[in-house]
Amino acid sequence: MPIENPPDELNYEYYQDTVFSKQNFKGRVLREKEFCKCKFIKSDFYKTNLQSCIFEDCLFENCDLSLWIINGSRFTDVTFKESKIIGVQWNSAKPPIKANFYDCILNNSVFAGLNLNSIEIIKCQVWESDFSDANLTKAKICSSDLRNSTFHKTTLVQADFSDSTNYSINPNLNKLKKTIFNLPEAIALLKYFDIIVK
């Protein structure tokens, strides 16, 4: 049976099957904490500093995770739902990152250089985020708004962009093979070629 709402001091190093609901971790420093099969619901992690923490098979739902610092922290089979995750340097986490995002705000996120094979980013707002040099093989980035996000030397083999909008992907500067796009948005790919479309 999950433990509901433990004391917010987090005096223990290890938590399993614990539900953190409406907890305030805003601006705090958490060092070397490990969370396994935990749920964080409607909790505030704004500017929280996570130092070498471990999250395994965890859920974050309706949380504010904006500007959290995740230096050396590890994310394995972590799900983020309906959360605000703005301005996070994901490439400062300990690789590999195994996480999926659903109905989240991911603006100004940095995923540059990461292996994000099979990641799912579904129904998210992903403005001005950086995927340069990332591996997005078999990724599902569907029904998401990618306005002003950067794809440069990004591997997009078998990636699925179904129903996503506002992406700017130069086929000459990224690796595309069996990558899925929808019309009419896919027409944007043609602007990088010296052709005339009537």
C-alpha positions in Angstrom: 0.0 0.0 0.0 1.5 3.4 -1.0 2.5 5.8 1.7 0.7 9.1 1.3 2.3 12.4 2.1 5.4 11.7 4.1 7.0 14.6 6.0 8.4 17.1 3.6 11.8 17.1 5.3 12.8 14.0 3.3 15.1 12.8 6.0 15.5 9.4 4.4 17.8 8.5 1.5 15.4 6.0 -0.1 11.6 6.2 -0.8 9.6 3.4 -2.5 5.8 3.3 -3.3 5.4 6.8 -1.8 2.8 9.4 -2.9 3.9 13.0 -2.6 0.7 15.1 -3.0 0.7 18.9 -2.9 4.2 19.0 -1.5 6.4 22.1 -1.7 10.0 21.5 -2.7 10.4 24.9 -4.2 14.0 26.1 -4.2 15.2 23.3 -2.0 18.4 21.2 -2.5 17.9 17.5 -2.6 21.1 15.4 -2.5 21.5 11.7 -3.3 17.9 10.9 -2.7 16.4 7.8 -4.4 12.8 7.4 -5.4 11.4 4.1 -6.7 7.8 3.7 -7.9 6.9 7.1 -6.3 4.2 9.5 -7.4 4.4 13.3 -7.2 1.0 14.9 -7.6 0.4 18.7 -7.8 3.8 19.3 -6.2 6.1 22.3 -6.6 9.7 21.7 -7.7 10.3 25.2 -9.1 14.0 25.9 -9.0 14.6 22.7 -6.9 18.3 21.6 -7.0 18.6 17.9 -7.5 22.1 16.6 -6.9 22.8 13.0 -7.9 19.2 11.9 -7.2 17.6 8.8 -8.7 14.1 8.5 -10.0 13.0 5.0 -11.1 9.5 4.1 -12.4 8.1 7.4 -11.0 5.2 9.6 -12.1 5.0 13.4 -12.0 1.5 14.7 -12.6 0.3 18.3 -12.5 3.6 19.5 -11.1 5.7 22.6 -11.6 9.2 21.5 -12.4 10.4 24.7 -14.1 14.0 25.6 -13.8 14.9 22.6 -11.7 18.5 21.7 -11.7 19.2 18.0 -12.2 23.0 17.7 -12.1 24.0 14.1 -12.2 20.5 12.9 -11.5 19.1 9.7 -13.2 15.7 9.2 -14.7 14.6 5.7 -15.6 11.1 4.9 -16.8 9.8 8.2 -15.5 6.5 9.7 -16.8 5.6 13.3 -16.8 1.9 14.3 -17.2 0.2 17.7 -17.4 3.3 19.3 -15.9 5.1 22.6 -16.5 8.8 21.8 -17.2 10.3 25.0 -18.5 14.0 25.9 -18.9 15.4 22.5 -17.8 19.0 21.4 -18.9 18.2 17.8 -19.5 21.7 17.2 -20.7 23.1 17.8 -17.2 21.3 14.6 -16.0 23.1 11.3 -15.8 22.5 9.4 -19.1 20.7 7.6 -20.4 17.4 9.4 -19.8 14.3 7.2 -20.1 11.3 9.5 -19.7 8.1 10.3 -21.5 6.1 13.5 -21.6 2.3 13.8 -22.0 0.3 17.1 -22.1 3.3 19.0 -20.7 4.9 22.5 -21.3 8.5 21.9 -22.3 9.5 25.3 -23.4 13.2 26.3 -23.4 14.3 22.8 -22.7 17.8 21.5 -23.6 18.0 17.9 -24.9 21.1 18.6 -27.0 23.4 15.6 -27.4 21.2 13.1 -25.6 20.2 9.6 -26.6 16.4 9.8 -26.5 15.7 6.6 -28.4 11.9 5.9 -28.4 11.1 8.9 -26.2 7.4 9.9 -26.3 6.5 13.6 -26.3 2.7 13.7 -26.9 0.4 16.7 -26.9 3.1 19.0 -25.5 4.1 22.6 -26.1 7.8 22.5 -26.9 8.8 26.1 -27.8 12.4 27.2 -28.3 13.9 23.9 -27.2 17.1 22.4 -28.4 17.4 18.9 -29.8 20.8 19.5 -31.6 23.0 16.3 -31.9 20.3 14.3 -30.1 19.3 10.7 -31.1 15.6 10.6 -31.6 15.4 7.3 -33.3 11.9 5.9 -33.1 10.8 8.9 -31.0 7.1 9.8 -31.0 6.7 13.5 -31.0 3.1 13.7 -31.9 0.4 16.4 -31.6 2.9 18.8 -30.2 3.8 22.4 -31.0 7.5 22.7 -31.8 7.7 26.4 -32.5 11.3 27.7 -32.8 12.8 24.5 -31.6 16.2 23.5 -32.9 17.0 20.3 -34.8 20.6 20.3 -36.0 22.6 17.1 -36.7 19.7 15.3 -35.0 19.0 11.6 -35.8 15.3 11.3 -36.7 15.3 7.8 -38.1 11.8 6.3 -37.9 10.7 9.2 -35.7 7.0 10.0 -35.8 5.9 13.7 -35.9 2.2 12.9 -36.7 0.0 15.9 -36.1 2.8 18.0 -34.7 3.1 21.6 -35.9 5.5 24.5 -36.4 8.6 22.4 -36.7 11.6 23.6 -38.7 13.7 20.6 -39.7 16.3 20.9 -42.5 16.6 17.4 -44.2 20.1 18.4 -45.3 21.3 18.9 -41.7 19.5 16.1 -39.9 19.4 12.4 -40.4 15.9 11.4 -41.7 14.9 7.9 -42.8 11.3 6.6 -42.7 10.5 9.6 -40.6 6.7 10.3 -40.4 5.2 13.7 -41.1 1.7 14.9 -41.9 0.5 17.2 -44.6 0.2 20.1 -44.8 2.8 20.7 -42.1 5.3 18.5 -44.0 5.4 21.1 -46.8 7.7 23.1 -44.5 10.5 20.5 -45.2 10.6 21.7 -48.8 11.7 25.2 -48.1 15.3 24.0 -47.7 15.5 22.9 -51.3 16.0 25.0 -54.3 12.6 24.2 -55.8 9.4 26.0 -56.6 6.1 24.6 -55.3 2.9 25.6 -57.0 
